[in-house]
Amino acid sequence: MSVTEFANLARSSDAELLRLTPANVQAFGVFYDRYEHEVLAFFWRRTRRSDLAADMTSEVFARALEGAARYDDERGSARTWLYMLARQLLADAWRHGRVEDAARARLNMDPLVVTDDVLQTIEQVAAAQSDVLGLLDELPEEQRLAIEGRVVDELDYAELSRRLSCSESVVRQRVSRGLRALRRRIDEQRRQEKP
């Protein structure tokens, strides 16, 4: 792929990359690069194990690659779709007591080999991604759920109010209060880090 082709793909939206994937696997590579660290951090925060985070990340992207042609941007953003796949995989792993590798097997992907260096890198990436998200975990549950729904899952307020079984105004208030609390905590951390 030429530099120009790569630059064009890099400027494409997530939805465009997924639409292009069946005919141009490099488009999926760009999509993967955009979200690899974020998804690794998501799984690491939930499992606190680098090996599981790597395994789950590999499988969720295999599922995304398989499903790219079926992705429908009318039903939500590509990021939300990817996180839906990630949450589904996580739930399956807890239910079955192991990480599925069916998508990787169907795609004939080699088994994942994770060295100590890779595990250390994953922990560094996850720690860097987890600073703000760790603060999010410290918020009251109703604020945390509202912020995750609005910011992470990119739900509109109407959908989020249905999901949380409360009015839109209550959801807006929870998001607002939670974001203010996060800003205060981030500012406090920055002041503490300054020499």
C-alpha positions in Angstrom: 0.0 0.0 0.0 1.4 3.4 -1.0 1.8 6.3 1.5 -1.0 8.1 -0.3 -3.4 5.1 0.0 -2.5 4.8 3.7 -3.1 8.5 4.3 -6.5 8.3 2.6 -7.5 5.4 4.8 -6.2 7.2 7.9 -8.6 10.1 7.1 -11.5 7.7 6.7 -14.2 7.5 9.3 -14.5 4.2 11.3 -17.7 3.4 9.4 -15.9 3.9 6.1 -13.1 1.7 7.2 -15.4 -1.1 8.1 -17.3 -0.8 4.8 -14.0 -1.0 2.9 -12.7 -4.0 4.9 -14.2 -6.8 2.8 -12.4 -5.5 -0.3 -9.4 -4.0 1.4 -8.1 -5.6 4.6 -5.7 -2.7 5.1 -8.7 -0.6 6.0 -9.4 -2.9 8.9 -5.7 -2.5 9.9 -6.3 1.2 10.3 -9.4 0.6 12.3 -7.5 -1.9 14.5 -4.7 0.7 15.1 -7.2 3.2 16.2 -8.7 1.0 18.9 -6.1 -1.6 19.9 -4.8 0.2 23.0 -8.2 1.3 24.1 -9.6 -2.3 23.9 -6.6 -3.8 25.6 -7.1 -1.3 28.4 -10.8 -2.2 28.6 -10.1 -5.9 29.0 -7.2 -5.3 31.4 -9.4 -3.2 33.7 -12.0 -5.9 33.8 -9.6 -8.8 34.3 -6.4 -7.3 35.7 -4.5 -9.9 33.7 -2.4 -9.0 30.7 -2.5 -12.4 29.2 -6.4 -12.5 29.3 -6.5 -8.9 28.0 -4.3 -9.8 25.0 -6.3 -13.0 24.3 -9.6 -11.2 24.5 -8.4 -8.3 22.4 -7.2 -10.7 19.7 -10.6 -12.5 19.6 -12.7 -9.3 19.7 -10.9 -7.9 16.7 -11.2 -11.2 14.9 -15.0 -11.0 15.5 -15.0 -7.4 14.2 -13.1 -8.5 11.1 -15.6 -11.2 10.5 -18.5 -8.9 11.0 -17.2 -5.8 9.3 -19.4 -6.4 6.2 -22.5 -6.6 8.5 -21.8 -3.4 10.4 -24.6 -0.9 10.1 -23.7 2.7 11.1 -27.4 3.5 11.3 -27.5 1.4 14.5 -24.6 3.2 16.2 -21.0 4.2 15.9 -18.3 1.7 15.0 -16.7 2.3 18.4 -20.0 1.4 20.2 -20.3 -1.7 18.0 -16.7 -2.7 18.8 -17.4 -2.3 22.6 -20.6 -4.3 22.2 -18.6 -7.1 20.8 -16.0 -6.7 23.6 -18.7 -6.8 26.3 -20.3 -9.8 24.7 -16.9 -11.6 24.6 -16.3 -10.7 28.3 -19.7 -12.0 29.3 -19.1 -15.2 27.4 -15.7 -15.7 29.0 -17.1 -15.3 32.5 -20.0 -17.6 31.7 -17.8 -20.4 30.2 -14.7 -19.8 32.3 -12.5 -19.4 29.3 -11.9 -17.0 26.4 -13.4 -18.3 23.2 -11.2 -18.4 20.1 -13.8 -19.4 17.5 -13.5 -16.3 15.3 -9.7 -16.7 15.3 -10.1 -20.4 14.4 -12.5 -19.6 11.6 -10.0 -17.0 10.2 -7.1 -19.5 10.6 -5.2 -17.2 12.8 -2.2 -18.6 14.6 -2.6 -19.1 18.3 -1.6 -16.1 20.4 1.9 -16.2 21.8 2.4 -13.7 24.6 5.9 -13.2 25.9 6.9 -11.5 29.1 7.9 -8.3 27.1 4.4 -8.3 25.5 2.8 -8.7 28.9 4.8 -5.8 30.3 3.9 -3.6 27.3 0.2 -4.4 27.8 0.4 -3.4 31.4 2.0 -0.1 30.5 -0.6 0.6 27.8 -3.4 -0.4 30.1 -2.1 1.8 33.0 -1.8 4.8 30.7 -5.3 4.3 29.4 -6.7 3.5 32.8 -5.8 6.7 34.7 -9.0 8.6 33.8 -11.1 5.4 33.6 -9.8 4.4 37.1 -11.1 7.7 38.4 -14.4 6.9 36.7 -14.6 3.7 38.8 -14.4 5.9 41.9 -17.6 7.8 41.1 -21.0 6.9 42.5 -22.5 4.1 40.4 -25.3 6.1 38.9 -22.8 8.8 37.7 -20.4 6.2 36.4 -23.1 4.3 34.4 -24.4 7.6 33.0 -20.9 8.7 31.8 -20.0 5.3 30.4 -23.3 5.2 28.5 -22.9 8.8 27.2 -19.2 9.0 26.6 -17.9 5.4 26.1 -21.0 3.9 24.5 -22.0 7.2 22.8 -25.7 6.7 23.5 -28.0 9.6 23.1 -29.8 10.8 26.3 -33.2 9.2 25.3 -31.6 5.7 24.9 -29.6 6.2 28.0 -32.6 7.2 30.0 -34.4 4.0 28.9 -31.3 1.9 29.8 -31.0 3.5 33.2 -34.8 3.7 33.9 -34.9 7.4 34.7 -35.8 10.6 32.9 -33.5 12.3 30.4 -33.1 15.3 32.8 -31.8 12.9 35.5 -29.4 11.3 33.1 -28.1 14.8 32.0 -27.6 15.8 35.7 -25.7 12.6 36.5 -23.4 13.0 33.5 -22.8 16.7 34.3 -22.1 16.0 38.0 -19.9 13.0 37.2 -17.9 15.0 34.6 -17.4 17.8 37.1 -16.2 15.3 39.7 -13.8 13.8 37.2 -12.4 17.2 36.3 -11.8 18.0 40.0 -10.0 14.7 40.6 -7.9 15.0 37.4 -6.9 18.6 38.5 -6.0 17.3 42.0 -3.9 14.5 40.5 -2.0 17.0 38.3 -1.4 19.3 41.3 0.0 16.4 43.2 2.2 15.3 40.4 3.9 18.7 40.0 7.2 19.0 41.8 
